[in-house]
Amino acid sequence: MIVVTANWEIGDGSIWPVPAAGIMGRFRADVARAAVRAGWRADGRYEPVPRVEIVFAGDTFDWLGSRQWLGSTRPWHRGAKAEAIRARVVAQSLRAGGGIVRGMLALVRRGLHVPKPDRHGRPVSGESRRVPVGLTILEGNLDAGLTREPARMAAQRSGIGVGTAWDGRGVRVVHGHGADPLWIEDNGPSLGASLRVDLLARFAASDAMSGSDAEARRPLLAALRSTHPLGLAAAVAAWVASRRDTATAGPLQEAWLRSVSAWHRAARGSGLTGAGRWNEAPFDVVEALAARLAAVDERPFAHRPPVGAADLLGDLLEIAPPPASPGIVVLGHAPIDSPIIPAGHRRCIALGPRQGVACDRDSHPPGVREIALRPTAPPFPTTAMVTDRGDGSRIVALGDAVAEWALTDRPRGWSEVPVAGGAWIVDAA
């Protein structure tokens, strides 16, 4: 049994909330229950899975979201000062997420316990069998440097694997940010890193956010952190539209617009324009992205092109499909609600932050034009489980829904999202 999860984003706690230590207990319990279910074979016999492989497919840690990067030094800077800040952020994130890290170690050392089978292929009540667990952490874009020698050796001494890809039993797991134009560096920071630090971190640390009611800002922070950059304005607009308290919504919306302007200025001065791949675009990418980020009004998604119309910015920033290979590919970075069309006959799973769903007018309830999932935290980050009960590989989800994309006749960029599955109507026609 293979369990793949991603985007836990354990930071130092100075800006973004650190996942509660109890999240690992819930994750372990759900994986244990899933292992029991996976033990039931297609012929009706119960046979415990021989081993469980758990892969954290990138961005387990977030080493960009820290107040320590809001001074004059940025994560993409070189030199002793940047290295010293990076070391402090890494150390503090490990301390802040100590409960989760200890939970990982416990999984490796203790494994999981499932009911023992009898000779008739039935579970024996009160008797258990230990199932060994392997755990691997892959490097992502938010925890770049994880595979460096000191961190890798320290993890391996604890029995945890560290790398950039995991392969086994017909499944390949990668984070996949190398195929995302937002995270490609060229003569300066990537667009993604610039947005995470100079926009999101700046806004989250602003006086308006710090002075607002904690209950009011919690869903906004959750939505911003778990949304693709092209959906950030929609997340803010949806939050503003849902607030009846204009005294809270107004100042935060103004703070967002100030943060967008500050990011725009910083991007102009950090090498994101004037050189590199963005000069090849037929329009000013930074200018177009700033306009989209600032288009926060009473109608969420009003800034986006109409359904079916050309979206030049979206097309330019579209993640490229991974190379063709047999079996199942799991991408920790690719947006869960944006289909990555596989090359060749292959199954592809995406676990990354949502960018919002554009619905075909024939596939949604009357009067609804845009649907996205609610910006509330699931029990734990999106997790996919691959099992084989003797009748072929099956993919199921733990917690939040998982999208599986394959070669079909479905139009590119459209997704069928079940409204009953926690969907949130953010724009009515």
C-alpha positions as CSV (number, residue, x, y, z in Angstrom):
1,M,0.0,0.0,0.0
2,I,1.3,3.4,-1.0
3,V,0.2,6.6,0.7
4,V,1.2,9.9,-0.9
5,T,0.6,13.2,0.8
6,A,2.0,16.7,0.2
7,N,2.1,20.4,1.2
8,W,2.1,20.1,5.0
9,E,4.1,23.4,4.9
10,I,5.5,23.3,8.4
11,G,7.1,26.8,9.0
12,D,8.6,28.6,11.9
13,G,5.3,30.0,13.1
14,S,6.2,33.6,12.7
15,I,3.6,34.3,10.0
16,W,1.6,31.2,9.1
17,P,0.1,28.9,11.8
18,V,2.0,25.7,12.3
19,P,-0.1,22.6,11.9
20,A,-1.2,21.3,15.3
21,A,0.8,18.3,16.6
22,G,-2.4,16.3,16.8
23,I,-2.7,16.4,13.0
24,M,-0.2,13.5,12.8
25,G,-2.3,11.4,15.2
26,R,-5.3,11.8,13.0
27,F,-3.2,11.1,9.9
28,R,-1.8,7.9,11.4
29,A,-5.3,6.7,12.5
30,D,-6.7,7.3,9.1
31,V,-3.8,5.5,7.4
32,A,-4.2,2.6,9.8
33,R,-7.9,2.3,9.0
34,A,-7.2,2.5,5.3
35,A,-4.6,-0.3,5.7
36,V,-7.3,-2.5,7.3
37,R,-9.7,-1.8,4.4
38,A,-6.9,-2.5,1.9
39,G,-6.4,-5.9,3.5
40,W,-9.8,-7.1,2.1
41,R,-9.0,-8.8,-1.2
42,A,-11.3,-8.9,-4.2
43,D,-12.1,-12.6,-3.5
44,G,-13.5,-11.6,0.0
45,R,-10.6,-12.9,2.0
46,Y,-8.7,-10.7,4.5
47,E,-5.0,-10.6,4.1
48,P,-3.1,-7.7,5.8
49,V,-0.9,-5.6,3.5
50,P,2.7,-6.6,3.8
51,R,4.1,-3.0,4.0
52,V,2.9,0.6,3.9
53,E,5.0,3.2,2.1
54,I,4.3,6.8,3.0
55,V,5.7,9.5,0.7
56,F,5.6,13.2,1.6
57,A,5.6,14.5,-1.9
58,G,7.3,17.9,-1.4
59,D,6.7,21.1,0.6
60,T,6.6,19.2,3.9
61,F,8.3,22.4,5.3
62,D,7.8,26.0,4.4
63,W,11.1,27.9,4.6
64,L,9.9,30.9,2.7
65,G,7.0,32.0,5.0
66,S,9.0,33.7,7.8
67,R,9.2,37.3,9.1
68,Q,12.9,36.9,9.0
69,W,12.8,37.3,5.2
70,L,10.9,40.6,5.4
71,G,13.9,42.7,6.1
72,S,16.5,43.5,3.4
73,T,17.5,39.9,2.8
74,R,15.4,37.5,0.7
75,P,15.6,33.7,0.4
76,W,17.0,33.9,-3.1
77,H,19.9,36.1,-2.0
78,R,23.4,34.7,-1.8
79,G,25.9,35.3,0.9
80,A,26.6,34.6,4.6
81,K,23.6,36.7,5.9
82,A,21.1,34.8,3.8
83,E,22.6,31.4,4.8
84,A,22.4,32.4,8.5
85,I,18.7,33.4,8.2
86,R,18.0,30.2,6.3
87,A,19.6,28.1,9.0
88,R,17.6,29.9,11.7
89,V,14.3,29.4,9.8
90,V,15.0,25.7,9.2
91,A,15.9,25.1,12.9
92,Q,12.8,27.0,14.1
93,S,10.5,25.1,11.8
94,L,11.8,21.8,13.1
95,R,11.2,22.9,16.6
96,A,7.8,24.4,15.8
97,G,6.7,21.2,14.0
98,G,8.4,18.9,16.5
99,G,5.2,17.0,17.2
100,I,4.7,16.2,13.5
101,V,8.4,15.2,13.1
102,R,8.1,12.9,16.2
103,G,5.0,11.4,14.7
104,M,6.9,10.6,11.5
105,L,9.6,8.9,13.5
106,A,7.0,6.9,15.5
107,L,5.5,5.6,12.2
108,V,8.9,4.3,11.1
109,R,9.9,2.8,14.4
110,R,6.5,1.3,15.4
111,G,4.8,0.7,12.1
112,L,1.0,0.2,12.0
113,H,-1.0,-2.5,13.8
114,V,-3.9,-4.2,11.9
115,P,-6.0,-7.2,12.8
116,K,-4.3,-10.6,12.4
117,P,-6.0,-13.0,9.9
118,D,-7.1,-16.5,10.8
119,R,-6.6,-19.5,8.5
120,H,-10.0,-18.8,6.8
121,G,-9.0,-15.3,5.8
122,R,-11.0,-13.5,8.4
123,P,-9.7,-10.9,10.9
124,V,-9.2,-12.1,14.5
125,S,-10.7,-9.9,17.1
126,G,-8.2,-8.7,19.7
127,E,-5.1,-9.9,17.9
128,S,-3.0,-7.7,15.8
129,R,0.0,-7.9,13.4
130,R,2.6,-5.2,12.9
131,V,2.9,-3.8,9.4
132,P,6.3,-2.1,8.7
133,V,6.2,1.5,7.4
134,G,8.7,3.2,5.1
135,L,8.7,7.0,5.0
136,T,10.2,9.2,2.4
137,I,10.3,13.0,2.3
138,L,10.7,14.7,-1.2
139,E,12.1,18.1,-1.7
140,G,9.7,20.8,-2.9
141,N,9.8,24.4,-3.9
142,L,9.1,25.7,-0.3
143,D,11.7,23.5,1.3
144,A,14.4,23.7,-1.3
145,G,17.7,22.5,0.2
146,L,16.1,19.5,2.0
147,T,18.3,17.1,0.0
148,R,21.5,18.8,0.9
149,E,24.0,16.5,2.6
150,P,23.5,17.5,6.3
151,A,19.7,17.3,6.3
152,R,19.6,14.2,4.2
153,M,22.1,12.3,6.4
154,A,20.3,13.3,9.6
155,A,17.0,12.0,8.2
156,Q,18.5,8.8,7.0
157,R,20.0,8.1,10.4
158,S,16.4,8.2,11.7
159,G,15.2,5.7,9.0
160,I,13.6,8.4,6.9
161,G,14.4,8.7,3.2
162,V,15.0,12.0,1.6
163,G,15.2,12.7,-2.2
164,T,13.6,14.3,-5.2
165,A,11.6,11.3,-6.5
166,W,10.2,8.0,-5.3
167,D,9.6,5.0,-7.5
168,G,8.0,1.7,-6.6
169,R,5.4,-0.9,-7.6
170,G,4.4,1.0,-10.8
171,V,4.0,4.3,-9.0
172,R,6.3,7.4,-9.5
173,V,6.0,10.3,-7.1
174,V,7.6,13.7,-7.6
175,H,6.8,17.2,-6.4
176,G,6.9,18.5,-9.9
177,H,7.5,22.2,-9.4
178,G,10.2,22.1,-12.1
179,A,7.5,22.0,-14.7
180,D,5.7,25.1,-13.3
181,P,6.8,28.3,-15.0
182,L,6.0,30.2,-11.7
183,W,8.9,28.4,-10.0
184,I,11.5,28.6,-12.7
185,E,14.4,30.9,-11.7
186,D,16.1,33.0,-14.3
187,N,18.4,35.9,-13.4
188,G,16.6,36.4,-10.1
189,P,13.9,34.8,-8.0
190,S,11.1,32.8,-9.4
191,L,7.7,34.4,-9.7
192,G,6.4,31.9,-7.1
193,A,9.0,32.7,-4.5
194,S,8.6,36.4,-5.1
195,L,4.8,36.1,-4.5
196,R,5.2,33.9,-1.4
197,V,7.6,36.4,0.3
198,D,6.8,39.9,-1.1
199,L,3.1,39.4,-1.4
200,L,1.6,36.7,0.8
201,A,4.1,37.0,3.7
202,R,3.9,40.8,3.6
203,F,0.1,40.8,3.7
204,A,-0.1,38.1,6.4
205,A,2.3,40.1,8.6
206,S,0.6,43.5,7.9
207,D,-0.8,45.6,10.7
208,A,-4.3,45.2,9.3
209,M,-4.1,41.4,9.5
210,S,-2.5,41.4,13.0
211,G,-5.1,43.8,14.3
212,S,-8.1,42.0,12.8
213,D,-10.3,39.4,14.6
214,A,-8.6,36.0,14.6
215,E,-11.8,34.2,13.7
216,A,-12.4,36.6,10.8
217,R,-8.9,36.3,9.3
218,R,-8.4,32.6,9.8
219,P,-10.4,31.5,6.7
220,L,-8.8,34.2,4.6
221,L,-5.3,33.0,5.6
222,A,-6.2,29.4,5.0
223,A,-7.6,30.3,1.5
224,L,-4.5,32.3,0.5
225,R,-2.1,29.7,1.6
226,S,-3.8,26.9,-0.1
227,T,-4.7,28.7,-3.4
228,H,-2.7,28.8,-6.7
229,P,-1.4,32.3,-7.4
230,L,-3.9,32.8,-10.3
231,G,-6.7,32.2,-7.8
232,L,-5.5,34.6,-5.0
233,A,-7.7,37.5,-6.1
234,A,-10.7,35.3,-6.3
235,A,-10.0,34.0,-2.8
236,V,-9.8,37.5,-1.4
237,A,-12.9,38.6,-3.3
238,A,-14.9,35.6,-2.1
239,W,-13.9,36.3,1.5
240,V,-14.8,40.0,1.2
241,A,-18.2,39.1,-0.4
242,S,-18.9,36.7,2.5
243,R,-18.3,39.3,5.2
244,R,-21.1,41.3,6.6
245,D,-18.8,43.3,8.8
246,T,-17.5,46.0,6.5
247,A,-15.4,47.4,9.3
248,T,-13.2,44.3,9.1
249,A,-13.4,43.5,5.3
250,G,-12.6,47.0,4.1
251,P,-9.3,47.5,5.9
252,L,-8.1,44.0,4.9
253,Q,-9.0,44.6,1.3
254,E,-7.1,47.8,1.3
255,A,-4.1,46.1,3.0
256,W,-4.2,43.4,0.2
257,L,-4.1,46.1,-2.5
258,R,-1.2,47.8,-0.8
259,S,0.6,44.5,-0.6
260,V,0.0,43.8,-4.3
261,S,1.5,47.3,-5.1
262,A,4.5,46.6,-2.9
263,W,5.0,43.2,-4.6
264,H,4.7,44.9,-8.0
265,R,7.5,47.3,-7.1
266,A,9.7,44.6,-5.6
267,A,9.2,42.4,-8.7
268,R,10.3,45.2,-10.9
269,G,13.5,45.6,-8.9
270,S,14.4,42.0,-8.4
271,G,15.1,40.8,-11.9
272,L,11.8,39.4,-12.8
273,T,11.5,41.8,-15.7
274,G,14.0,43.1,-18.2
275,A,15.7,39.7,-18.8
276,G,15.1,36.0,-19.0
277,R,12.2,33.9,-20.2
278,W,9.5,36.4,-19.4
279,N,10.8,38.8,-22.1
280,E,9.7,36.2,-24.6
281,A,6.0,36.6,-23.7
282,P,3.9,38.8,-26.0
283,F,2.8,40.9,-23.0
284,D,4.3,42.2,-19.7
285,V,3.8,39.2,-17.4
286,V,4.4,41.0,-14.1
287,E,2.1,43.8,-15.1
288,A,-0.7,41.4,-16.1
289,L,-0.2,39.3,-12.9
290,A,-0.3,42.4,-10.8
291,A,-3.6,43.5,-12.5
292,R,-5.2,40.1,-11.8
293,L,-4.0,40.1,-8.2
294,A,-5.4,43.6,-7.6
295,A,-8.8,42.9,-9.3
296,V,-10.7,42.4,-6.0
297,D,-14.3,43.5,-6.2
298,E,-17.7,42.3,-5.2
299,R,-17.8,39.6,-7.8
300,P,-15.3,36.8,-7.3
301,F,-13.6,35.8,-10.6
302,A,-14.9,38.9,-12.3
303,H,-11.3,39.7,-13.3
304,R,-10.9,36.4,-15.1
305,P,-11.7,35.9,-18.8
306,P,-15.2,34.5,-19.4
307,V,-15.6,30.8,-19.6
308,G,-14.4,29.6,-23.0
309,A,-12.4,32.8,-23.7
310,A,-8.7,32.9,-24.1
311,D,-6.6,33.4,-20.9
312,L,-3.1,34.4,-22.1
313,L,-1.7,34.7,-18.6
314,G,-3.2,31.4,-17.5
315,D,-1.9,29.6,-20.7
316,L,1.6,31.1,-20.1
317,L,1.8,29.9,-16.5
318,E,0.3,26.5,-17.2
319,I,2.2,23.6,-15.7
320,A,3.7,21.3,-18.3
321,P,2.7,17.6,-18.3
322,P,5.3,15.2,-16.9
323,P,7.2,13.0,-19.4
324,A,5.5,9.8,-20.5
325,S,6.1,6.7,-18.4
326,P,4.1,3.6,-17.6
327,G,2.0,3.3,-14.4
328,I,0.7,5.9,-12.0
329,V,2.3,9.4,-11.6
330,V,1.6,11.4,-8.4
331,L,2.4,15.1,-8.5
332,G,2.6,16.9,-5.1
333,H,2.7,20.4,-6.7
334,A,0.3,20.5,-9.6
335,P,-3.1,22.0,-8.7
336,I,-5.6,19.4,-7.7
337,D,-8.4,21.1,-9.8
338,S,-6.4,21.6,-13.0
339,P,-6.0,18.6,-15.2
340,I,-2.5,17.7,-16.2
341,I,-3.1,15.9,-19.5
342,P,-0.9,12.8,-19.4
343,A,1.4,12.0,-22.3
344,G,0.6,8.4,-23.3
345,H,-1.7,6.0,-21.6
346,R,-1.0,6.8,-18.0
347,R,-2.8,7.8,-14.8
348,C,-1.9,11.1,-13.2
349,I,-2.8,12.3,-9.7
350,A,-2.4,16.0,-8.6
351,L,-2.3,17.0,-4.9
352,G,-1.3,20.7,-5.1
353,P,-3.1,23.9,-4.1
354,R,-6.4,24.7,-5.8
355,Q,-6.5,27.4,-8.4
356,G,-10.3,27.6,-8.6
357,V,-12.6,25.7,-10.9
358,A,-14.0,27.1,-14.1
359,C,-17.2,25.2,-14.8
360,D,-18.8,24.4,-18.1
361,R,-22.3,26.0,-18.3
362,D,-23.8,22.5,-18.9
363,S,-22.1,20.9,-15.9
364,H,-23.1,23.0,-12.9
365,P,-26.4,23.8,-11.0
366,P,-28.6,26.5,-12.6
367,G,-27.5,30.1,-11.7
368,V,-23.9,29.1,-10.8
369,R,-21.0,30.2,-12.8
370,E,-17.9,29.5,-10.6
371,I,-17.4,26.8,-8.0
372,A,-14.4,26.3,-5.7
373,L,-13.9,24.3,-2.5
374,R,-14.4,25.9,0.8
375,P,-11.3,27.6,2.2
376,T,-11.4,25.5,5.4
377,A,-8.6,23.2,6.5
378,P,-9.2,19.5,6.0
379,P,-8.2,17.1,8.8
380,F,-4.7,16.9,7.1
381,P,-3.3,17.9,3.7
382,T,-4.6,16.2,0.5
383,T,-3.6,12.5,0.5
384,A,-3.9,9.8,-2.1
385,M,-3.7,6.1,-1.4
386,V,-2.8,3.5,-4.0
387,T,-3.8,-0.1,-3.2
388,D,-4.0,-3.4,-5.1
389,R,-6.6,-5.8,-3.8
390,G,-5.9,-8.4,-6.5
391,D,-8.0,-6.7,-9.2
392,G,-5.7,-3.9,-10.3
393,S,-4.5,-0.6,-8.7
394,R,-7.1,1.5,-7.0
395,I,-6.7,5.2,-6.0
396,V,-8.7,6.5,-3.1
397,A,-8.5,9.7,-1.0
398,L,-7.9,10.3,2.7
399,G,-9.6,13.5,3.8
400,D,-10.0,15.9,0.9
401,A,-11.0,14.8,-2.5
402,V,-8.3,13.7,-5.0
403,A,-8.6,14.3,-8.7
404,E,-7.4,11.7,-11.2
405,W,-6.7,12.9,-14.7
406,A,-6.4,10.6,-17.7
407,L,-6.7,10.9,-21.5
408,T,-10.4,11.6,-22.1
409,D,-12.5,13.9,-24.2
410,R,-12.9,16.4,-21.4
411,P,-12.0,19.9,-22.5
412,R,-8.7,21.0,-21.1
413,G,-8.8,23.0,-17.9
414,W,-12.4,21.9,-16.9
415,S,-13.1,19.8,-13.9
416,E,-16.3,18.1,-12.6
417,V,-16.5,19.1,-8.9
418,P,-19.2,17.5,-6.8
419,V,-21.1,20.3,-5.1
420,A,-22.1,18.0,-2.3
421,G,-18.4,17.4,-1.5
422,G,-17.9,20.6,0.3
423,A,-17.9,22.8,-2.7
424,W,-18.4,26.6,-2.3
425,I,-20.3,28.7,-4.8
426,V,-18.2,31.8,-5.2
427,D,-19.9,33.4,-8.3
428,A,-23.5,33.2,-9.3
429,A,-24.5,34.0,-12.8
